[in-house]
Amino acid sequence: MGFDQYHEPPEELPAETRTFARLCASLTEEAEAIGWYEQRIAIEKDPEAVAVMRDAVGEEYKHFSMDLEFLLRRTPVWREIAQGILFKPGDIVEHGEAAEEEATEGNGGGGNESRPPGYAADGTGSLGIGSLRSAVR
């Protein structure tokens, strides 16, 4: 049985990375289920059926949240960015830009202990492939 969540040979990946990939896949599945329930609820005419589906989607919200929390606990830079965006009034994009800047380029934890695998050791948040900004000017 193959698994789509792997983009590298699974046998070469550490157990921690495989677990992370499983939870990412689970998060995606829960989000899809939430979307399916929202569509069903939107068109369902039977109030009792709607009540059952509303109860079921609550389970999906819980599972999505649990998966997300697991992943955020394993990736401090992701958690830091999320904390700069989630549950804040105002412009979501502005919060996102500021949170990313702070977490990956600023002084707010862009060091090795707060970055996911693959981020530059210098704390810049770079993947080491250079900038395309100057190339497109």
N, C-alpha and C positions, 0 to 999 in steps of 0.2 A: 504494500500500500504506500503510495507516494504522498508527500506532504508539500503543498505549495509554499509554505512559509519559509522554506529554506532556499536561499539563492547561492549557497555554497554547499559543498558536500557535507551532509550532516555528521558523518563519522569524523570529520576533521574539526568540527565545532566543539568547543568546551560545553559541558553539561549546563553551565550557567547561561550560555547563549541560546542553547536549545530551549531551556525553560522560558527564557525571555521571549523567544519567537512563539512559543505555544501560547503565552499570555497575550501577545499582540494579536495572534489569530483569534483567540477567544474574545478579545475586546471588539474586533471587527465583526465577529459573529453576533455578539450582543447588540451592537449598533444596527446591524442589518435587521435583527429581529424586532428592535424598537421601531424601525422604519416600516416594517411589514405590519405590525400592530397598528400603528398610526393610520396607515392606509385603510386597513380593514375597519377600524373604528369610524373613520370619516365617512364611509359609505354604508355601514350597517344600519338597518332600520329597526331591528328588534332590540328594545332597551335591555332585555335580560342578556342577550348575546354581547351587547356593548359592555355591560357590567362585568361579565366574565373576562372579556378581553382587556378591560382596564385593569382588572386585578392581575392578569397575566403580564401585562406590560410593566407593571410595578416590579415584578420579579426580574425582568430584563434590565430595568434601571439599576436595581441592586447589584446584579451580576456585573454590569458594565462598570459601575462605580468601584466594585471590589477589584476587578481586573486592572482598572486604571490606577488605583491606589497601590497595588502590588508593583506595577511597572514604575510608578513615580518613586517608590521607596528604593528601587534598584538603580535609578538614574537621577542623581541629585541635580544635575543641570536641567533636566526636563522638569523636575519638581519646582525648581527655582523659577523657571519660565512660567510654568502653570500658575504658580502663586502670584505672579505679576499680572496675570490676565483674569483668572477665575474670580467670580463673585465680586467684581468691582464695577461700579457704575461708570458710565462714560464710554468713550470710543474704544471698542475692542481692538481694532488694528493698532491704534496708538499705544495701548497698553502692551500689546504683543511686541511691537518694535522696541519699546523701552525695556521690557523684560528680557528680550533676547540680547539686546546690547549689554545690559547689566550682567547677565549670566555668562555670556560667552566672550565679551570683549572688555567689559569694565572690571571693576575691582570686586564684584559681588560673587565670587566663587567660580571663576572660570579656570581655576587651577585643576590639576590632574584629578583630585579627589571628587570633583564635581562635574566631570565631563564624561560622556559616553565613550566607549571604545571607538577609535578612529579619529577623534579630535586631536588637533595639534597639541603637543606637549608644552608649547609656549603659552597656552591659555588663550589664544586668539579666537578659538572656535573654528579655525580654518581646517579644512580637510586636506590641506597641503597641495591643492591643485592650482593655486594662484587665483588672481582676481580677473574677472572678465569686464569689470567696470571700465578700466582704461582702454580695453581693446575695442569697445563699441563706440567710443566717442568720436 
